[in-house]
Amino acid sequence: MKARLSLLLGSVSAALVAFVLTSPHVVAADKVDPVADAEAFQNFFFQKFPNVKHEDFVNGPYSMNEDMKRQWQEKEEFPPYEFALDAGKEMFSTPFKNGKTYADCFPNGGIGIRQNYPYFDENEGKVVTLELALNRCREANGEAPYSYVKDEMASLTAYMAFTSRGKPMDIRIPDDPRALAAFENGKRYFYTRRGQMNFSCASCHVQSPGERIRAEILAPALGIVNAMPIYRSEWSGMGTTSRRFVTCNSQTRAVPLEPQSDEYRDVEYFLSYVANGLPISGPGARP
């Protein structure tokens, strides 16, 4: 295991250097250019995996391995997240104690809007994720917030993602220095090494997608949030985007942040923006 990790760590730096060198737009440290960053990010994966259809990157490890993809497609006939979809649909339509529903809190009644989250709230000056917006909706209507990592939130977001399936991710960054700072903060968090294993998010999901770490085939970072929330066999259940971030930190022996912390919201903003144009595929299923 130590030898495998050493090889992985040793090759990470080379890959990230290659990413910068092959990027058509290298952004100066003092200039934030999300458009150029997204173009470079997508082109890196398109060039690294020329045989993967662009829209398939949202299917994570299944886009990297033909045998796994075939097994997953067979499993999709009776998907393991189906129970969460049913529960989420019922929860979404069930009135709060005051008679209102989630539909009263969202544009278009909350249907087909997953591709627009997270967004930057110019009044608040911060990123608002779908999970955060759902809990704010609950609290505004006199209900207790749900845990960001438990089944209720996963079921609600699973249903809302399902109503957006196939729609291209469409994240906006307004001309606001605070929004640009949030994007840059998310990018910085994504590439920063941390924890006892000295891994960054990019160590696994930029350097090594398609490779195995233990029994797991690593997913590409491109489109990784398009499939959220996900059913994981490892969890024997559903997980939210928040749960995935917390778990990734734990697996690299870093100290996880609080779910929906500014850093996690910003890194979700970054990953969602650079996936613009790729379809929503959530809820997803992973080994």
Secondary structure in CASP SS format (residue, H / E / C, confidence):
PFRMAT SS
TARGET T0000
AUTHOR 0000-0000-0000
METHOD secondary structure of the structure
MODEL  1
M C 1.00
K H 1.00
A H 1.00
R H 1.00
L H 1.00
S H 1.00
L H 1.00
L H 1.00
L H 1.00
G H 1.00
S H 1.00
V H 1.00
S H 1.00
A H 1.00
A H 1.00
L H 1.00
V H 1.00
A H 1.00
F H 1.00
V H 1.00
L H 1.00
T H 1.00
S C 1.00
P C 1.00
H C 1.00
V C 1.00
V C 1.00
A C 1.00
A C 1.00
D C 1.00
K C 1.00
V C 1.00
D C 1.00
P H 1.00
V H 1.00
A H 1.00
D H 1.00
A H 1.00
E H 1.00
A H 1.00
F H 1.00
Q H 1.00
N H 1.00
F H 1.00
F H 1.00
F H 1.00
Q H 1.00
K H 1.00
F C 1.00
P C 1.00
N C 1.00
V C 1.00
K C 1.00
H H 1.00
E H 1.00
D H 1.00
F H 1.00
V H 1.00
N H 1.00
G H 1.00
P H 1.00
Y H 1.00
S H 1.00
M C 1.00
N C 1.00
E H 1.00
D H 1.00
M H 1.00
K H 1.00
R H 1.00
Q H 1.00
W H 1.00
Q H 1.00
E H 1.00
K H 1.00
E C 1.00
E C 1.00
F C 1.00
P C 1.00
P C 1.00
Y C 1.00
E H 1.00
F H 1.00
A H 1.00
L H 1.00
D H 1.00
A H 1.00
G H 1.00
K H 1.00
E H 1.00
M H 1.00
F H 1.00
S H 1.00
T C 1.00
P C 1.00
F C 1.00
K C 1.00
N C 1.00
G C 1.00
K C 1.00
T C 1.00
Y H 1.00
A H 1.00
D H 1.00
C H 1.00
F C 1.00
P H 1.00
N H 1.00
G H 1.00
G H 1.00
I C 1.00
G C 1.00
I C 1.00
R H 1.00
Q H 1.00
N H 1.00
Y C 1.00
P C 1.00
Y E 1.00
F E 1.00
D E 1.00
E C 1.00
N C 1.00
E C 1.00
G C 1.00
K E 1.00
V E 1.00
V E 1.00
T C 1.00
L H 1.00
E H 1.00
L H 1.00
A H 1.00
L H 1.00
N H 1.00
R H 1.00
C H 1.00
R H 1.00
E H 1.00
A H 1.00
N C 1.00
G C 1.00
E C 1.00
A C 1.00
P C 1.00
Y C 1.00
S C 1.00
Y C 1.00
V C 1.00
K C 1.00
D H 1.00
E H 1.00
M H 1.00
A H 1.00
S H 1.00
L H 1.00
T H 1.00
A H 1.00
Y H 1.00
M H 1.00
A H 1.00
F H 1.00
T C 1.00
S C 1.00
R C 1.00
G C 1.00
K C 1.00
P E 1.00
M C 1.00
D C 1.00
I C 1.00
R C 1.00
I C 1.00
P C 1.00
D C 1.00
D C 1.00
P H 1.00
R H 1.00
A H 1.00
L H 1.00
A H 1.00
A H 1.00
F H 1.00
E H 1.00
N H 1.00
G H 1.00
K H 1.00
R H 1.00
Y H 1.00
F H 1.00
Y H 1.00
T C 1.00
R C 1.00
R E 1.00
G C 1.00
Q C 1.00
M C 1.00
N C 1.00
F E 1.00
S C 1.00
C H 1.00
A H 1.00
S H 1.00
C H 1.00
H H 1.00
V C 1.00
Q C 1.00
S C 1.00
P C 1.00
G C 1.00
E C 1.00
R E 1.00
I E 1.00
R C 1.00
A C 1.00
E E 1.00
I E 1.00
L C 1.00
A C 1.00
P C 1.00
A C 1.00
L C 1.00
G C 1.00
I C 1.00
V C 1.00
N C 1.00
A C 1.00
M C 1.00
P C 1.00
I E 1.00
Y E 1.00
R E 1.00
S C 1.00
E C 1.00
W C 1.00
S C 1.00
G E 1.00
M E 1.00
G E 1.00
T C 1.00
T H 1.00
S H 1.00
R H 1.00
R H 1.00
F H 1.00
V H 1.00
T H 1.00
C H 1.00
N H 1.00
S H 1.00
Q H 1.00
T C 1.00
R C 1.00
A C 1.00
V C 1.00
P C 1.00
L C 1.00
E C 1.00
P C 1.00
Q C 1.00
S C 1.00
D H 1.00
E H 1.00
Y H 1.00
R H 1.00
D H 1.00
V H 1.00
E H 1.00
Y H 1.00
F H 1.00
L H 1.00
S H 1.00
Y H 1.00
V C 1.00
A C 1.00
N C 1.00
G C 1.00
L C 1.00
P E 1.00
I C 1.00
S C 1.00
G C 1.00
P C 1.00
G E 1.00
A E 1.00
R E 1.00
P C 1.00
END
